[in-house]
Amino acid sequence: MLPDELATEEHLEELLTRPRAVLQNFIKTLQSPLVILGAGGKMGPTLAILARRAAEAAQHPLEIIAVSRFRDESITTKLNRNGIKTLSCDLLDSVSVQRLPYAANLIYLVGLKFGTSQDPSATWAVNTIVPTRIAERYQGTRMVALSTGNVYPLSEVSSGGSSESDPLTPIGEYPNSAVARERIFEFHSRSHNTPLALIRLFYAVELRYGVLLDIARKVHDGTPIDLANGYFNCVWQGDANEMIIRALALAALPATAWNLCWPGAFSVRTVASHLGELMDCAPNFIGQESPTALLGNAAPLCSRLGPPTVGLEQMLGWVASWVKRGGRDLGKPTHFESRDGRY
């Protein structure tokens, strides 16, 4: 049963980390430790706690180790309070990486996207050097590595979105560094017999950040909404976290790649109009929809793991209520309007 609204961050995080039975059953198959790299980012803390709660509900003594630079001490405190071991590590430091603990299973969440236009060299360093060092450190470890739908070029909206076998020929520094990250992981997977699943995520959303919040803020504030990039994919972060963990079962040789999002594209115009109705304010549109957008087809992953559980109507209701109440915003816009790969 899903609530009608999420009034507090505590309620939000409880829902984001509430394990379903299917995850509890899967988590029992994992040997210790489960190492989560990049656990201090937007998704990492809730993913780690979701895994911890699933293991506890299944009465499975799974050790979970969260690794990040952990610049925000409150995240470390939260993870420790939930029974998760934390290690602070700069993954660009080769000596520190070699000291990381053994992992029976590894989830890689590290990446740099925003700020690429200002400092492209840092983006390329994080998205290529770090994967190289991690792949060398964890040879043979079953691994899920988070990627992005940005590895694809724009596709015809009528096509249903890019498929995993489509060419990876995007525009822009960040998207191309993400392609490089995938290729590096694939190379080391083949060279060192490392079972690997690459998860190409299209916009995980919750109430404090994400494409739905970005649109809701624009509607609420009367900010013009550019319709040129008029369609998008997204998925509730709780569903994304669960599917990323369960994707360890899909790690294989040779490496596999999977699109992760709600199965089907959403219209910016339709979403903004519905949010306007829920918040009693009319959206301000500019421009017209282009026939292409950054879209992915998630049918293969949904056929293996089942579809996401939280639909668009539910998410829009939560987001609209959150924005109307003045709920906290992490200040990390997605720049979903971008069509040139600049972030």
C-alpha positions as CSV (number, residue, x, y, z in Angstrom):
1,M,0.0,0.0,0.0
2,L,1.4,3.4,-1.0
3,P,0.6,6.5,0.9
4,D,-1.4,9.4,-0.6
5,E,1.3,11.8,0.3
6,L,4.8,12.0,1.8
7,A,4.8,14.8,4.3
8,T,8.3,14.5,5.8
9,E,11.8,13.5,4.7
10,E,11.7,10.7,7.2
11,H,8.5,9.3,5.6
12,L,10.1,9.7,2.2
13,E,13.2,7.9,3.1
14,E,11.3,5.1,4.9
15,L,9.4,4.5,1.7
16,L,12.5,4.7,-0.5
17,T,14.2,2.0,1.7
18,R,11.2,-0.3,2.3
19,P,12.1,-3.7,0.9
20,R,9.6,-5.8,-1.1
21,A,9.4,-9.5,-0.7
22,V,11.1,-10.1,-4.0
23,L,14.2,-8.2,-2.8
24,Q,14.2,-10.0,0.5
25,N,14.3,-13.3,-1.3
26,F,17.0,-12.2,-3.6
27,I,19.2,-10.7,-0.9
28,K,19.5,-14.1,0.7
29,T,21.5,-15.3,-2.3
30,L,24.3,-12.7,-1.8
31,Q,27.5,-13.6,0.0
32,S,29.3,-11.0,2.1
33,P,30.4,-8.4,1.8
34,L,28.3,-6.3,-0.6
35,V,30.5,-3.3,-1.3
36,I,28.8,-0.1,-2.7
37,L,31.1,2.4,-4.2
38,G,29.9,6.0,-4.5
39,A,27.5,5.5,-1.7
40,G,27.5,9.1,-0.6
41,G,25.8,10.4,-3.7
42,K,22.1,11.1,-4.5
43,M,21.1,7.4,-4.7
44,G,23.8,5.7,-2.6
45,P,22.5,6.2,0.9
46,T,18.9,5.0,0.2
47,L,20.3,2.1,-1.9
48,A,22.6,0.9,0.9
49,I,19.9,1.2,3.6
50,L,17.4,-0.6,1.3
51,A,19.9,-3.5,1.0
52,R,20.4,-3.5,4.8
53,R,16.7,-3.5,5.6
54,A,16.1,-6.3,3.0
55,A,18.9,-8.4,4.7
56,E,17.5,-7.8,8.1
57,A,13.9,-8.7,7.0
58,A,15.3,-11.9,5.5
59,Q,17.4,-12.6,8.6
60,H,20.4,-12.8,6.4
61,P,23.8,-11.8,7.9
62,L,25.0,-9.8,4.9
63,E,27.8,-7.3,5.6
64,I,27.3,-4.1,3.7
65,I,30.2,-1.7,3.2
66,A,29.6,1.8,1.8
67,V,32.5,3.6,0.2
68,S,32.6,7.3,-0.7
69,R,34.5,10.5,0.1
70,F,31.6,11.2,2.5
71,R,32.0,15.0,2.6
72,D,28.6,15.2,4.4
73,E,29.1,13.6,7.9
74,S,25.4,13.3,8.3
75,I,25.3,10.6,5.6
76,T,28.0,8.6,7.4
77,T,26.1,8.9,10.6
78,K,22.9,7.7,9.0
79,L,24.5,4.7,7.3
80,N,26.3,3.7,10.5
81,R,23.1,4.0,12.5
82,N,21.5,1.6,10.1
83,G,24.2,-1.0,10.5
84,I,26.3,-0.2,7.4
85,K,30.0,0.0,7.6
86,T,31.4,3.2,6.0
87,L,34.9,3.8,4.5
88,S,36.1,7.2,3.3
89,C,38.1,6.9,0.1
90,D,39.2,9.0,-2.8
91,L,38.8,6.6,-5.7
92,L,41.1,8.7,-7.9
93,D,43.9,7.7,-5.5
94,S,45.4,4.4,-6.7
95,V,47.0,3.6,-3.3
96,S,43.7,4.1,-1.5
97,V,41.8,1.9,-4.0
98,Q,44.2,-1.0,-3.5
99,R,43.4,-0.9,0.2
100,L,39.7,-1.3,-0.3
101,P,38.3,-4.5,1.2
102,Y,37.4,-7.7,-0.6
103,A,33.9,-7.8,-2.2
104,A,31.9,-10.9,-3.1
105,N,29.4,-8.5,-4.8
106,L,30.0,-4.9,-5.9
107,I,27.7,-2.1,-6.9
108,Y,29.4,0.8,-8.6
109,L,27.5,4.2,-8.4
110,V,30.4,6.5,-9.1
111,G,30.1,9.2,-11.8
112,L,30.4,12.9,-12.6
113,K,27.9,14.7,-14.8
114,F,27.1,18.2,-13.7
115,G,29.8,20.8,-14.1
116,T,31.2,19.1,-17.2
117,S,31.0,22.3,-19.3
118,Q,33.1,24.1,-16.7
119,D,35.6,21.4,-16.0
120,P,35.5,18.6,-18.6
121,S,38.8,17.1,-17.6
122,A,37.5,16.3,-14.1
123,T,34.5,14.5,-15.7
124,W,36.7,12.4,-17.9
125,A,39.0,11.6,-15.0
126,V,36.2,10.4,-12.7
127,N,34.4,8.5,-15.5
128,T,37.5,6.8,-16.9
129,I,40.4,6.6,-14.4
130,V,38.2,5.5,-11.5
131,P,36.6,2.6,-13.5
132,T,40.0,1.4,-14.6
133,R,41.3,1.3,-11.0
134,I,38.2,-0.3,-9.6
135,A,38.1,-2.9,-12.4
136,E,41.7,-3.8,-11.7
137,R,41.2,-4.0,-7.9
138,Y,38.0,-6.1,-8.2
139,Q,39.0,-8.7,-10.8
140,G,36.5,-11.5,-10.9
141,T,34.0,-9.9,-8.5
142,R,30.4,-10.0,-9.6
143,M,29.6,-6.4,-10.4
144,V,26.8,-4.0,-11.3
145,A,28.0,-0.7,-12.7
146,L,25.6,2.2,-13.0
147,S,25.6,3.9,-16.4
148,T,23.3,6.4,-18.0
149,G,20.8,6.7,-20.8
150,N,23.0,9.6,-22.0
151,V,25.2,7.1,-23.8
152,Y,22.6,7.1,-26.6
153,P,22.0,9.8,-29.2
154,L,18.5,11.3,-29.5
155,S,16.0,8.9,-31.0
156,E,12.7,9.3,-32.7
157,V,9.9,9.6,-30.1
158,S,7.7,7.3,-32.3
159,S,10.4,4.5,-32.1
160,G,9.8,3.7,-28.5
161,G,13.3,4.7,-27.4
162,S,16.8,3.3,-27.8
163,S,17.5,-0.4,-27.3
164,E,20.6,-1.8,-25.7
165,S,22.0,-3.0,-29.0
166,D,21.8,0.5,-30.6
167,P,25.0,2.4,-31.4
168,L,26.4,4.5,-28.7
169,T,27.0,7.8,-30.6
170,P,25.9,10.6,-28.3
171,I,26.8,14.3,-28.5
172,G,28.7,16.1,-25.7
173,E,31.6,15.6,-23.4
174,Y,29.7,14.0,-20.5
175,P,27.8,11.4,-22.7
176,N,31.0,10.4,-24.4
177,S,32.8,10.0,-21.1
178,A,30.0,7.8,-20.0
179,V,30.5,5.6,-23.1
180,A,34.1,5.5,-22.3
181,R,33.3,4.3,-18.8
182,E,31.2,1.5,-20.2
183,R,33.9,0.4,-22.6
184,I,36.5,0.4,-19.9
185,F,34.4,-1.8,-17.7
186,E,33.6,-4.1,-20.6
187,F,37.3,-4.4,-21.5
188,H,38.3,-5.4,-17.9
189,S,35.3,-7.7,-17.6
190,R,36.5,-9.6,-20.7
191,S,40.2,-9.5,-19.7
192,H,39.7,-10.6,-16.0
193,N,36.6,-12.8,-16.2
194,T,34.6,-10.3,-14.2
195,P,30.8,-10.9,-14.4
196,L,29.3,-7.5,-15.2
197,A,25.9,-5.8,-15.7
198,L,25.8,-2.2,-17.0
199,I,22.6,-0.4,-15.9
200,R,21.7,2.6,-18.2
201,L,19.5,4.6,-15.9
202,F,17.1,7.3,-17.2
203,Y,16.3,9.8,-14.5
204,A,15.7,8.3,-11.1
205,V,13.3,10.6,-9.3
206,E,12.2,11.2,-5.7
207,L,10.8,14.4,-4.1
208,R,14.0,16.3,-3.4
209,Y,15.5,16.1,-6.9
210,G,14.7,14.7,-10.3
211,V,13.1,15.7,-13.6
212,L,9.5,15.6,-12.1
213,L,10.6,18.0,-9.3
214,D,12.3,20.3,-11.9
215,I,9.1,20.5,-13.9
216,A,7.0,21.0,-10.8
217,R,9.2,23.9,-9.6
218,K,9.0,25.6,-13.0
219,V,5.2,25.2,-13.0
220,H,4.9,26.5,-9.4
221,D,7.2,29.5,-10.0
222,G,5.9,30.4,-13.5
223,T,9.3,29.7,-15.1
224,P,9.0,29.1,-18.8
225,I,9.2,25.4,-19.8
226,D,11.0,24.8,-23.1
227,L,9.2,22.0,-25.0
228,A,12.0,21.4,-27.5
229,N,13.0,18.3,-25.6
230,G,9.4,17.3,-25.1
231,Y,9.6,13.7,-23.9
232,F,11.5,11.8,-21.2
233,N,11.8,8.6,-19.2
234,C,12.1,8.4,-15.5
235,V,11.7,5.9,-12.6
236,W,10.9,6.2,-8.9
237,Q,14.2,6.0,-7.0
238,G,13.0,3.2,-4.7
239,D,12.3,1.1,-7.7
240,A,15.6,2.0,-9.3
241,N,17.5,1.1,-6.2
242,E,15.8,-2.3,-5.9
243,M,16.4,-3.1,-9.6
244,I,20.0,-2.1,-9.4
245,I,20.6,-4.5,-6.4
246,R,18.7,-7.3,-8.1
247,A,20.6,-6.7,-11.3
248,L,23.6,-8.5,-9.6
249,A,21.7,-11.7,-10.8
250,L,22.2,-10.4,-14.4
251,A,26.0,-9.9,-14.2
252,A,27.5,-12.1,-16.8
253,L,30.3,-12.9,-19.2
254,P,30.3,-11.3,-21.6
255,A,29.0,-8.2,-19.9
256,T,25.4,-7.3,-20.4
257,A,23.7,-3.8,-20.6
258,W,20.2,-2.9,-19.5
259,N,18.0,0.2,-19.8
260,L,16.3,1.2,-16.5
261,C,13.3,3.4,-16.5
262,W,9.5,3.2,-16.4
263,P,8.5,1.3,-19.6
264,G,7.2,4.2,-21.8
265,A,7.9,7.8,-22.4
266,F,6.3,10.8,-20.7
267,S,5.3,14.1,-22.3
268,V,6.7,17.3,-20.7
269,R,3.6,19.1,-21.7
270,T,1.2,16.6,-20.3
271,V,3.2,16.2,-17.0
272,A,3.5,20.0,-16.5
273,S,-0.3,20.4,-17.3
274,H,-1.2,17.8,-14.7
275,L,1.1,19.3,-12.1
276,G,-0.5,22.6,-12.8
277,E,-3.9,21.2,-12.1
278,L,-2.7,19.6,-8.8
279,M,-1.0,22.9,-7.7
280,D,-3.6,25.3,-9.0
281,C,-1.3,27.2,-11.4
282,A,-0.9,27.1,-15.1
283,P,2.4,26.2,-16.8
284,N,4.1,28.6,-19.1
285,F,5.3,26.8,-22.2
286,I,7.7,28.0,-24.9
287,G,8.6,26.4,-28.1
288,Q,7.3,23.1,-29.6
289,E,8.1,19.5,-29.2
290,S,10.9,18.1,-31.5
291,P,10.4,14.7,-33.1
292,T,13.4,13.3,-31.2
293,A,14.3,13.0,-27.5
294,L,16.7,11.1,-25.2
295,L,14.6,8.0,-24.6
296,G,15.2,4.3,-23.8
297,N,13.3,1.1,-24.1
298,A,13.3,-0.8,-20.8
299,A,11.4,-3.8,-21.9
300,P,14.3,-6.3,-21.6
301,L,15.0,-5.4,-18.0
302,C,11.4,-5.3,-17.0
303,S,10.9,-8.8,-18.5
304,R,13.7,-10.1,-16.3
305,L,13.0,-8.2,-13.0
306,G,9.4,-7.1,-13.4
307,P,8.2,-3.6,-14.0
308,P,8.7,-0.7,-11.6
309,T,5.9,-0.5,-9.0
310,V,5.3,3.3,-8.6
311,G,3.5,4.9,-11.5
312,L,3.5,8.4,-12.9
313,E,0.1,9.4,-11.3
314,Q,1.4,8.5,-7.9
315,M,4.7,10.3,-8.4
316,L,3.0,13.4,-9.6
317,G,0.7,13.6,-6.6
318,W,3.6,13.2,-4.2
319,V,5.7,15.8,-6.0
320,A,2.9,18.4,-6.3
321,S,2.1,18.1,-2.7
322,W,5.8,18.4,-1.7
323,V,6.3,21.5,-3.8
324,K,3.1,23.2,-2.5
325,R,4.3,22.6,1.1
326,G,7.8,24.0,0.4
327,G,9.5,20.7,0.8
328,R,13.3,20.6,0.6
329,D,15.1,20.7,-2.7
330,L,18.6,19.4,-3.0
331,G,19.4,22.1,-5.6
332,K,20.6,19.6,-8.2
333,P,18.6,20.2,-11.4
334,T,18.7,17.5,-14.0
335,H,18.9,19.9,-17.0
336,F,16.4,17.7,-18.8
337,E,15.9,20.4,-21.4
338,S,19.5,19.9,-22.8
339,R,19.6,18.5,-26.3
340,D,23.4,19.1,-26.9
341,G,24.9,17.0,-24.1
342,R,26.1,20.0,-22.1
343,Y,25.6,19.8,-18.3
